[in-house]
Amino acid sequence: MYAGTFSIVASDTAARTCGVAVSSCMPAIGALSVSAHAEAGAIATQALINPLLGIDGLALLRSLPAPEALRRVLAADPAAEARQVAMVDAAGGTAAHTGAETHPWSGHRQGDGYAVAGNILTGAGVLDAMAEHFEAAAGSPLAERLLAALEAGQAAGGDRRGRQSAALYVHRGDPYPYLDLRVDDHPDPVAELRRVHGVAERELLPFVEALPTREHPAGRFERLLDAHDDPPR
């Protein structure tokens, strides 16, 4: 299925964090198009989606820069011209591909530590707005910058067929994601993703910050116990 989609992948090298934000006029876009790990990088695969590009690409990014990782996954894909891929490695290097068979308007942009891509869009202004707002939010947490870019893309027109789902995925290096938020079916998915992110900031992320890690296998739940009368559930 062709997924008219707009997305951004980015790496915050100072914070050792990477992530993806994406929206589309198809349900549950975050289920198949998003791959990220802070030790490797982040990938969005869209148009005629091939999830293997994200899975295999992420494995390659652990030892290869983004341009070479992208070259290799596309070389192994017999339908590469129907795919669109945006990729960033953990060092902030980027690569992107918009196949000749993707539906217009389609294209991509690359910047310092990020790449934006989209297909079946209202026009090039969608990606221009995403890049502009991501860069303008420099200094903010990566999740906020990704969301700001996604909101700008939607405000500029987004997917020309309409809107249905959105996702935000941020990874900081643990075996589990720092944020994995999805709006799978909603009339205004980017706005709903913003609302869900606000809930997560208040109610989820303090708990995530206390979870067990390899360095602290018991977790740091005392932080939550000191802050609340009742233990977290």
Secondary structure by P-SEA (a helix, b strand, c coil): ccccccbbbbbccccccccccccccccccccccbbbbcccbbbbbcccccaaaaaaaaaaaccccaaaaaaaaaaaccccccbbbbbccccccbbbbbcccccccccccccccccccccccccaaaaaaaaaaaaaaccccaaaaaaaaaaaaaaaccccccccccbbbbbcccccccbbbbbcccccaaaaaaaaaaaaacccaaaaaaccccccccccaaaaaaacccccc
